[in-house]
Amino acid sequence: MAFVLDNSVAIAWFLPTQATAYSDRLLARAARQALHAPSIWPLEFANALWGLQRRKLLSSVEVDEIVEKGEQLEVVVDRTSTPMPRVLMLSRRYELSTYDASYLELALRLQLPLAAKDGPLVTAARKAGVLLTGLPSA
């Protein structure tokens, strides 16, 4: 089954210090299933990498290589304009940033599970019944 990919998981696929057994299982699954993300994802992915470069945890060459590999993931970026009232409602209900709420909103709208490592988003996805857990082989 396809799933919505949060940036916390995508970054973990490229940074060993962020990887977990969960993110590793998701990476194996991603090779066989469609990945979806809200329109903010490319900017959030690049911003996370730029932050690591600014803090001198990655070189510009490493960042460029990760960006190139990230583009090969073939993430289906949702270009639908999400109504701000809906994102704010989810942000308020689950105490999320509007950025995180956009991932939750997409999972709810597409009726797909959400793969996330970020604490508040994991909690919200669990409460909303869309957290991708267990990861049976499929």
VOPAGU-2260 file (C-alpha; in pm, 1 decimal, decimal comma):
REM VOPAGU-2260
SITE   aa  ch    i         X         Y         Z
SITE  MET   A    0       0,0       0,0       0,0
SITE  ALA   A    1     120,6     350,5     -79,5
SITE  PHE   A    2     194,9     588,0     206,3
SITE  VAL   A    3     251,6     953,9     288,4
SITE  LEU   A    4     617,5    1025,0     356,7
SITE  ASP   A    5     712,9    1275,0     624,4
SITE  ASN   A    6    1042,1    1456,9     586,9
SITE  SER   A    7    1173,8    1309,7     913,9
SITE  VAL   A    8    1169,3     966,1     750,8
SITE  ALA   A    9    1308,6    1084,4     417,1
SITE  ILE   A   10    1605,6    1250,9     587,2
SITE  ALA   A   11    1672,4     933,9     787,5
SITE  TRP   A   12    1714,0     742,7     462,5
SITE  PHE   A   13    2019,4     950,9     378,7
SITE  LEU   A   14    2173,8    1022,9     718,4
SITE  PRO   A   15    2293,9     722,5     917,9
SITE  THR   A   16    2272,7     923,9    1241,0
SITE  GLN   A   17    1896,9     966,0    1185,0
SITE  ALA   A   18    1824,1     610,3    1070,5
SITE  THR   A   19    1619,7     371,9    1284,3
SITE  ALA   A   20    1489,6      19,9    1231,5
SITE  TYR   A   21    1156,0     182,7    1143,6
SITE  SER   A   22    1304,3     410,3     876,5
SITE  ASP   A   23    1509,2     121,0     735,6
SITE  ARG   A   24    1196,8     -95,3     698,1
SITE  LEU   A   25    1019,1     196,0     531,5
SITE  LEU   A   26    1303,0     239,4     282,7
SITE  ALA   A   27    1274,4    -124,0     179,3
SITE  ARG   A   28     899,0     -79,4     141,9
SITE  ALA   A   29     940,8     244,8     -56,8
SITE  ALA   A   30    1109,2      53,9    -337,2
SITE  ARG   A   31     780,3    -130,0    -398,5
SITE  GLN   A   32     515,7     129,5    -313,7
SITE  ALA   A   33     413,8     480,5    -410,4
SITE  LEU   A   34     529,3     763,2    -187,6
SITE  HIS   A   35     316,7    1074,9    -144,5
SITE  ALA   A   36     404,2    1408,0      15,1
SITE  PRO   A   37     244,9    1752,2      40,8
SITE  SER   A   38     369,3    2035,6    -177,5
SITE  ILE   A   39     592,4    2160,6     104,7
SITE  TRP   A   40     806,6    1845,2     103,1
SITE  PRO   A   41    1073,8    1942,6    -153,7
SITE  LEU   A   42    1137,3    2270,2      28,0
SITE  GLU   A   43    1142,7    2103,9     369,2
SITE  PHE   A   44    1382,3    1832,5     245,0
SITE  ALA   A   45    1619,2    2089,0      94,4
SITE  ASN   A   46    1594,0    2313,5     402,3
SITE  ALA   A   47    1686,4    2029,1     638,3
SITE  LEU   A   48    1991,4    1951,2     428,1
SITE  TRP   A   49    2087,8    2318,3     401,7
SITE  GLY   A   50    2063,9    2343,8     781,8
SITE  LEU   A   51    2300,6    2050,3     818,9
SITE  GLN   A   52    2542,0    2210,5     573,6
SITE  ARG   A   53    2527,8    2545,4     755,1
SITE  ARG   A   54    2611,4    2366,3    1080,7
SITE  LYS   A   55    2900,4    2196,0     897,1
SITE  LEU   A   56    2756,8    1849,1     954,9
SITE  LEU   A   57    2743,8    1789,1     579,1
SITE  SER   A   58    2952,9    1932,9     297,7
SITE  SER   A   59    2797,5    2099,5      -4,6
SITE  VAL   A   60    2903,6    1797,3    -211,5
SITE  GLU   A   61    2725,7    1561,5      30,0
SITE  VAL   A   62    2412,1    1776,8      23,5
SITE  ASP   A   63    2411,8    1784,5    -356,6
SITE  GLU   A   64    2450,9    1404,9    -368,3
SITE  ILE   A   65    2163,1    1355,5    -123,8
SITE  VAL   A   66    1941,0    1592,8    -321,4
SITE  GLU   A   67    2015,8    1396,9    -638,0
SITE  LYS   A   68    1931,2    1068,5    -464,1
SITE  GLY   A   69    1621,5    1225,9    -308,9
SITE  GLU   A   70    1493,6    1316,6    -653,2
SITE  GLN   A   71    1524,8     951,2    -752,4
SITE  LEU   A   72    1269,5     855,7    -485,4
SITE  GLU   A   73     994,3     960,2    -724,6
SITE  VAL   A   74     780,2    1105,8    -449,7
SITE  VAL   A   75     435,5    1203,0    -575,5
SITE  VAL   A   76     417,9    1562,3    -459,1
SITE  ASP   A   77      58,0    1670,2    -410,2
SITE  ARG   A   78      -1,8    1995,4    -594,4
SITE  THR   A   79    -358,2    2037,8    -466,8
SITE  SER   A   80    -401,7    2361,2    -280,3
SITE  THR   A   81    -487,9    2262,5      75,0
SITE  PRO   A   82    -740,3    2501,8     229,2
SITE  MET   A   83    -577,0    2701,9     507,0
SITE  PRO   A   84    -878,3    2660,2     736,7
SITE  ARG   A   85    -836,5    2279,2     719,0
SITE  VAL   A   86    -464,2    2294,8     796,1
SITE  LEU   A   87    -527,7    2533,8    1085,9
SITE  MET   A   88    -804,2    2310,0    1218,6
SITE  LEU   A   89    -567,0    2010,3    1218,6
SITE  SER   A   90    -287,4    2220,2    1371,0
SITE  ARG   A   91    -514,5    2328,3    1653,1
SITE  ARG   A   92    -671,8    1988,0    1709,8
SITE  TYR   A   93    -339,5    1804,0    1727,4
SITE  GLU   A   94    -109,6    2089,6    1839,2
SITE  LEU   A   95     104,5    2068,5    1525,3
SITE  SER   A   96     292,3    2317,8    1315,8
SITE  THR   A   97     106,3    2394,8     995,7
SITE  TYR   A   98     391,1    2221,5     811,7
SITE  ASP   A   99     333,3    1895,8     999,5
SITE  ALA   A  100     -42,7    1938,1     966,7
SITE  SER   A  101      -1,8    1941,4     588,1
SITE  TYR   A  102     137,9    1585,5     602,6
SITE  LEU   A  103    -147,4    1473,1     826,6
SITE  GLU   A  104    -403,6    1643,6     603,8
SITE  LEU   A  105    -270,1    1463,4     296,4
SITE  ALA   A  106    -278,8    1124,7     469,9
SITE  LEU   A  107    -637,4    1184,7     579,9
SITE  ARG   A  108    -746,6    1312,3     238,6
SITE  LEU   A  109    -582,9    1028,3      44,0
SITE  GLN   A  110    -680,7     774,1     310,5
SITE  LEU   A  111    -321,8     652,6     328,5
SITE  PRO   A  112    -102,2     573,7     626,0
SITE  LEU   A  113     154,9     832,9     730,1
SITE  ALA   A  114     519,2     738,2     785,9
SITE  ALA   A  115     673,1     974,9    1040,6
SITE  LYS   A  116     946,2     983,0    1306,4
SITE  ASP   A  117     877,0    1333,1    1439,1
SITE  GLY   A  118     725,7    1306,8    1789,8
SITE  PRO   A  119     429,6    1547,2    1762,7
SITE  LEU   A  120     337,5    1423,7    1415,5
SITE  VAL   A  121     360,5    1059,9    1525,7
SITE  THR   A  122     128,6    1135,5    1817,6
SITE  ALA   A  123    -118,1    1320,9    1594,0
SITE  ALA   A  124    -115,8    1049,5    1325,9
SITE  ARG   A  125    -174,2     783,9    1591,7
SITE  LYS   A  126    -471,2     979,5    1732,8
SITE  ALA   A  127    -609,6    1033,7    1381,0
SITE  GLY   A  128    -571,7     664,0    1302,9
SITE  VAL   A  129    -331,7     704,8    1009,5
SITE  LEU   A  130      10,3     624,0    1159,0
SITE  LEU   A  131     201,6     363,9     959,7
SITE  THR   A  132     313,9     106,6    1214,6
SITE  GLY   A  133     410,1    -256,6    1223,1
SITE  LEU   A  134     514,3    -256,0     860,0
SITE  PRO   A  135     406,7    -600,8     750,1
SITE  SER   A  136     589,5    -716,5     442,8
SITE  ALA   A  137     373,0    -613,4     151,1
